[in-house]
Amino acid sequence: MNLGKPIAEGNTAQIYLYESKIVKVFNDYLPDTESTSEAYKQKYAYSCGLSVPKVLDVTKIDGKQAIIMEYIKGRTLGDLLTEDIKQAEYYMNISVDIQLKIHRIAPGLLEPMTEKLHRQIESAHNLDIRHKVILKQNMDAMKFENRLCHGDFHLFNLVLSDNGVSIIDWVDSSAGDIRADVYRTYLLYSQYSTDLADMYLRIYCKKGGVSKSDVFQWAPIIAGARLSEIVPSENSKRLTDIINHYYPL
C-alpha cells in the first residue's frame, strides 16, 4: 500500500494521512501487541466521553502493525502558541481544563502507572543501581487514588478543530497518580521553557487544588523513568541532576 510521505514521525511510528484518515504505522522492533494495546487505550478514553479520535481499525500494512483512526482536521495548541507567545496563558488554561477533565475519570482496566514506571526505571542504562532501588522503593510507598492519566500531556497533543479540542497520542496512558502526570507535563515543558513550565504548574495547582510540593514528590521518579526513553532532544544530564538533587549518592 502506498501511503505517501508521513505527515509526522515519532519514536515508535510514522503517521500518514490517507483517504481522509490517519494511519499510524509502527516500527518493526516493537512488540506484536503494540498496536492493539495503544488502540485499547484510545478506545477507552473515547468511551469515557473525552474528545478523542475514533479508532476505525487495527491491522497490518506491508507486514507492519498499524492503527487507522479518525482524522481531526485542525492545528495543535502548541503550533498556535508558537505563532503567538502572548497567548500562552490562554492556551495553557484551555489545556489544564482538559487535563483536569481527564484526571476526574476513575480508570478501568488500564495498566497501572507504577508498573510502567518500574519497568522504565529498571531499563534505564545510565541510572545508578542504588538510585533504581531508592526510586522504586519510594514510588511503592506513595499513597494515591487511581485516576486516568494521559502520560504525555502537552500542547502539541491537543488539536483545535471546528468541533473543539481533541486529545491525541494515548500510548502512554495509564491508571495512576495525577500528581505524577502533572510532573511529567511540567518536565516536558521545562525542557524548553522554565517560564512556560512554571505557568503550567501554577495554573494546574490553582485549578486542581494540589500543591507544588505534592507534585514535586514525583520529580526524581519521573526523571528516572524518562532516562529510559530514546528522545534525542532530552538532556540526560538534566534528568540525572534532578535525581541527584533529591537523592545524592
Secondary structure, 3 states (H helix, E strand, C coil): CCCCCCCEECCCEEEEEECCEEEEEECCCCCCCHHHHHHHHHHHHHHCCCCCCCEEEEEEECCEEEEEEECCCCEEHHHHHHHCHHHHHHHHHHHHHHHHHHHCCCCCCCCEHHHHHHHHHHHCCCCCHHHHHHHHHHHHCCCCCCEEECCCCCHHHEEEECCEEEECCCCCCEEECHHHHHHHHHHHHHCCCHHHHHHHHHHHHHHHCCCHHHHHCCHHHHHHHHCCCCCCCCCHHHHHHHHHHHCCC
